[in-house]
Amino acid sequence: MADGKMTGPAAGHFLTSTLVGLHHNGQHEGTQANMISLCLQVYELLVRIMSNIHSHMLTI
């Protein structure tokens, strides 16, 4: 990512981190809505630049 481009492992880590945050903090109604929104936004951004993000989703 030093050159400003998202790599596959970095994208996977970013998406995994947001999903782990949802898993750990999703039991609270207030944070659950925010975390779901964040996860969806991250996914929508990554799916545009990483065509193989779907295969990463299957490994999580």
N, CA and C atoms as an extended XYZ file, in Angstrom:
180
Properties=species:S:1:pos:R:3:atomname:S:1:resname:S:1:resid:I:1 pbc="F F F"
N         0.801       -1.201        0.000 N   MET     1
C         0.000        0.000        0.000 CA  MET     1
C         0.842        1.264        0.000 C   MET     1
N         2.145        1.123       -0.010 N   ALA     2
C         3.007        2.291        0.010 CA  ALA     2
C         2.847        3.136       -1.251 C   ALA     2
N         2.504        2.497       -2.354 N   ASP     3
C         2.336        3.237       -3.600 CA  ASP     3
C         0.901        3.698       -3.832 C   ASP     3
N         0.044        3.548       -2.826 N   GLY     4
C        -1.325        4.014       -2.916 CA  GLY     4
C        -2.290        3.025       -3.527 C   GLY     4
N        -1.848        1.804       -3.776 N   LYS     5
C        -2.716        0.790       -4.359 CA  LYS     5
C        -3.042       -0.264       -3.306 C   LYS     5
N        -4.287       -0.721       -3.330 N   MET     6
C        -4.736       -1.737       -2.387 CA  MET     6
C        -4.335       -3.109       -2.903 C   MET     6
N        -3.656       -3.877       -2.075 N   THR     7
C        -3.284       -5.232       -2.448 CA  THR     7
C        -4.341       -6.205       -1.942 C   THR     7
N        -4.320       -7.409       -2.477 N   GLY     8
C        -5.279       -8.423       -2.057 CA  GLY     8
C        -5.231       -8.718       -0.575 C   GLY     8
N        -4.042       -8.993       -0.019 N   PRO     9
C        -3.974       -9.260        1.421 CA  PRO     9
C        -4.408       -8.069        2.278 C   PRO     9
N        -4.076       -6.868        1.848 N   ALA    10
C        -4.488       -5.683        2.617 CA  ALA    10
C        -5.998       -5.519        2.584 C   ALA    10
N        -6.608       -5.733        1.428 N   ALA    11
C        -8.062       -5.634        1.315 CA  ALA    11
C        -8.732       -6.691        2.170 C   ALA    11
N        -8.202       -7.907        2.143 N   GLY    12
C        -8.757       -8.980        2.963 CA  GLY    12
C        -8.659       -8.673        4.442 C   GLY    12
N        -7.521       -8.136        4.850 N   HIS    13
C        -7.333       -7.785        6.263 CA  HIS    13
C        -8.299       -6.675        6.676 C   HIS    13
N        -8.465       -5.697        5.822 N   PHE    14
C        -9.363       -4.572        6.110 CA  PHE    14
C       -10.793       -5.058        6.272 C   PHE    14
N       -11.244       -5.896        5.357 N   LEU    15
C       -12.602       -6.426        5.425 CA  LEU    15
C       -12.771       -7.345        6.630 C   LEU    15
N       -11.806       -8.205        6.869 N   THR    16
C       -11.866       -9.110        8.012 CA  THR    16
C       -11.915       -8.333        9.328 C   THR    16
N       -11.145       -7.274        9.411 N   SER    17
C       -11.121       -6.473       10.638 CA  SER    17
C       -12.476       -5.833       10.918 C   SER    17
N       -13.147       -5.344        9.886 N   THR    18
C       -14.458       -4.745       10.119 CA  THR    18
C       -15.475       -5.809       10.520 C   THR    18
N       -15.366       -7.001        9.942 N   LEU    19
C       -16.292       -8.078       10.313 CA  LEU    19
C       -16.028       -8.581       11.734 C   LEU    19
N       -14.769       -8.627       12.139 N   VAL    20
C       -14.444       -9.021       13.512 CA  VAL    20
C       -14.988       -7.974       14.486 C   VAL    20
N       -14.876       -6.698       14.121 N   GLY    21
C       -15.450       -5.639       14.954 CA  GLY    21
C       -16.950       -5.799       15.102 C   GLY    21
N       -17.616       -6.167       14.022 N   LEU    22
C       -19.058       -6.419       14.092 CA  LEU    22
C       -19.352       -7.605       15.003 C   LEU    22
N       -18.549       -8.643       14.902 N   HIS    23
C       -18.755       -9.831       15.734 CA  HIS    23
C       -18.591       -9.499       17.222 C   HIS    23
N       -17.569       -8.706       17.549 N   HIS    24
C       -17.289       -8.393       18.955 CA  HIS    24
C       -18.225       -7.340       19.536 C   HIS    24
N       -18.691       -6.422       18.710 N   ASN    25
C       -19.481       -5.302       19.222 CA  ASN    25
C       -20.918       -5.306       18.733 C   ASN    25
N       -21.319       -6.323       17.995 N   GLY    26
C       -22.650       -6.344       17.404 CA  GLY    26
C       -23.781       -6.651       18.355 C   GLY    26
N       -23.471       -7.058       19.569 N   GLN    27
C       -24.544       -7.393       20.510 CA  GLN    27
C       -25.225       -6.146       21.062 C   GLN    27
N       -24.591       -4.997       20.901 N   HIS    28
C       -25.188       -3.743       21.363 CA  HIS    28
C       -25.919       -3.102       20.189 C   HIS    28
N       -27.167       -2.785       20.382 N   GLU    29
C       -28.002       -2.318       19.282 CA  GLU    29
C       -27.470       -1.053       18.623 C   GLU    29
N       -26.954       -0.141       19.414 N   GLY    30
C       -26.440        1.113       18.855 CA  GLY    30
C       -25.222        0.914       17.980 C   GLY    30
N       -24.284        0.120       18.449 N   THR    31
C       -23.081       -0.109       17.647 CA  THR    31
C       -23.329       -1.085       16.511 C   THR    31
N       -24.307       -1.959       16.661 N   GLN    32
C       -24.591       -2.935       15.611 CA  GLN    32
C       -24.958       -2.233       14.304 C   GLN    32
N       -25.816       -1.251       14.366 N   ALA    33
C       -26.226       -0.533       13.164 CA  ALA    33
C       -25.038        0.169       12.512 C   ALA    33
N       -24.197        0.789       13.333 N   ASN    34
C       -23.016        1.471       12.798 CA  ASN    34
C       -22.025        0.487       12.185 C   ASN    34
N       -21.808       -0.640       12.837 N   MET    35
C       -20.852       -1.627       12.336 CA  MET    35
C       -21.351       -2.277       11.045 C   MET    35
N       -22.640       -2.556       10.956 N   ILE    36
C       -23.191       -3.120        9.721 CA  ILE    36
C       -23.027       -2.122        8.580 C   ILE    36
N       -23.290       -0.860        8.857 N   SER    37
C       -23.118        0.181        7.847 CA  SER    37
C       -21.656        0.275        7.405 C   SER    37
N       -20.741        0.238        8.359 N   LEU    38
C       -19.316        0.302        8.037 CA  LEU    38
C       -18.891       -0.906        7.202 C   LEU    38
N       -19.319       -2.095        7.586 N   CYS    39
C       -18.962       -3.310        6.838 CA  CYS    39
C       -19.492       -3.241        5.410 C   CYS    39
N       -20.694       -2.753        5.245 N   LEU    40
C       -21.273       -2.641        3.912 CA  LEU    40
C       -20.510       -1.625        3.068 C   LEU    40
N       -20.139       -0.515        3.651 N   GLN    41
C       -19.383        0.497        2.920 CA  GLN    41
C       -18.009       -0.026        2.517 C   GLN    41
N       -17.345       -0.729        3.419 N   VAL    42
C       -16.032       -1.314        3.102 CA  VAL    42
C       -16.172       -2.313        1.970 C   VAL    42
N       -17.177       -3.175        2.050 N   TYR    43
C       -17.391       -4.164        1.000 CA  TYR    43
C       -17.645       -3.489       -0.347 C   TYR    43
N       -18.511       -2.470       -0.361 N   GLU    44
C       -18.824       -1.780       -1.606 CA  GLU    44
C       -17.596       -1.103       -2.209 C   GLU    44
N       -16.727       -0.570       -1.377 N   LEU    45
C       -15.498        0.036       -1.886 CA  LEU    45
C       -14.538       -1.020       -2.430 C   LEU    45
N       -14.393       -2.113       -1.701 N   LEU    46
C       -13.430       -3.130       -2.107 CA  LEU    46
C       -13.892       -3.921       -3.320 C   LEU    46
N       -15.183       -4.143       -3.469 N   VAL    47
C       -15.661       -4.946       -4.595 CA  VAL    47
C       -15.393       -4.226       -5.923 C   VAL    47
N       -15.307       -2.918       -5.894 N   ARG    48
C       -15.015       -2.151       -7.115 CA  ARG    48
C       -13.566       -2.298       -7.552 C   ARG    48
N       -12.665       -2.417       -6.590 N   ILE    49
C       -11.240       -2.462       -6.948 CA  ILE    49
C       -10.644       -3.858       -6.852 C   ILE    49
N       -11.317       -4.766       -6.162 N   MET    50
C       -10.803       -6.127       -5.996 CA  MET    50
C       -11.864       -7.111       -6.477 C   MET    50
N       -11.667       -7.645       -7.659 N   SER    51
C       -12.679       -8.542       -8.215 CA  SER    51
C       -12.751       -9.872       -7.469 C   SER    51
N       -11.691      -10.239       -6.760 N   ASN    52
C       -11.665      -11.530       -6.062 CA  ASN    52
C       -12.082      -11.418       -4.601 C   ASN    52
N       -12.702      -10.323       -4.210 N   ILE    53
C       -13.105      -10.151       -2.813 CA  ILE    53
C       -14.188      -11.156       -2.440 C   ILE    53
N       -14.963      -11.623       -3.423 N   HIS    54
C       -15.989      -12.619       -3.139 CA  HIS    54
C       -15.366      -13.921       -2.642 C   HIS    54
N       -14.254      -14.322       -3.234 N   SER    55
C       -13.603      -15.554       -2.785 CA  SER    55
C       -13.046      -15.397       -1.378 C   SER    55
N       -12.607      -14.200       -1.028 N   HIS    56
C       -12.132      -13.961        0.332 CA  HIS    56
C       -13.277      -14.036        1.328 C   HIS    56
N       -14.436      -13.555        0.933 N   MET    57
C       -15.607      -13.618        1.819 CA  MET    57
C       -15.953      -15.067        2.172 C   MET    57
N       -15.740      -15.973        1.240 N   LEU    58
C       -16.057      -17.374        1.493 CA  LEU    58
C       -15.092      -18.013        2.493 C   LEU    58
N       -13.896      -17.454        2.652 N   THR    59
C       -12.918      -18.022        3.590 CA  THR    59
C       -13.092      -17.511        5.007 C   THR    59
N       -13.869      -16.461        5.181 N   ILE    60
C       -14.038      -15.877        6.521 CA  ILE    60
C       -15.015      -16.708        7.330 C   ILE    60
